[in-house]
């Protein structure tokens, strides 16, 4: 990885993590309760944007693509938080919620990425 790519990913990741922190601070008070809707929302948004960027990949400069996907969206998405929250639900004996959260997140984020890709491809044609 070139120095420029390394810096682009690092700067994008830092900005993505800051945006995730702000988004979580905004969403958590609005969605109280055991089920981690704020994390699910952030992951859905992140995957939708990733799918959209995949459709634009050929038109974007390589460094810009890395900064946005690996950097920003990598910092914005919350895979580790999602897994932590699922383990936390299961450890509190909320087995159905924990496993349902994992299943919902994995299925819906794959769908969100496909939706983002399809929408951009459709709108660009």
C-alpha positions, -999 to +999 in steps of 0.1 A: +000+000+000+014+034-010+019+062+016-010+081+000-034+051+002-023+045+038-030+081+047-063+081+028-075+050+047-064+064+080-079+098+076-112+083+062-113+058+091-108+085+117-136+106+101-159+076+099-153+067+136-161+103+146-193+102+126-202+069+141-196+083+176-219+113+169-245+091+153-246+067+183-248+097+207-278+110+187-296+076+182-291+059+216-313+083+236-340+080+209-340+042+208-337+031+245-340-006+253-322-038+251-323-043+213-294-023+197-313-005+170-287+024+167-260-001+158-283-019+133-292+014+117-255+025+113-246-009+098-275-007+074-265+028+063-229+018+060-236-012+039-261+007+016-233+033+010-207+006+004-230-010-022-235+024-039-197+030-039-192-004-054-213+006-084-191+038-087-158+020-082-147+022-119-154+060-119-137+068-087-099+073-083-083+044-064-073+065-035-107+081-031-124+047-033-100+034-005-106+065+016-144+061+013-147+023+016-119+009+037-114+042+055-147+061+062-171+032+060-147+009+078-146+034+107-183+042+105-196+006+105-197-013+137-190-050+133-172-053+166-199-033+184-226-055+168-209-087+180-203-073+214-239-064+218-250-098+206-227-115+231-240-092+258-276-101+250-268-138+251-248-135+283-278-118+299-299-149+288-317-130+261-309-158+237-336-152+211-328-114+210-291-120+206-294-146+179-322-127+162-300-095+162-272-114+145-295-130+119-313-097+113-281-077+110-263-101+086-293-107+064-304-070+063-269-056+057-263-079+027-296-067+014-287-031+020-254-035+001-273-050-028-299-023-026-273+005-027-255-012-057-287-018-076-301+018-070-269+034-082-266+011-112-303+018-121-300+055-117-268+057-137-282+038-167 
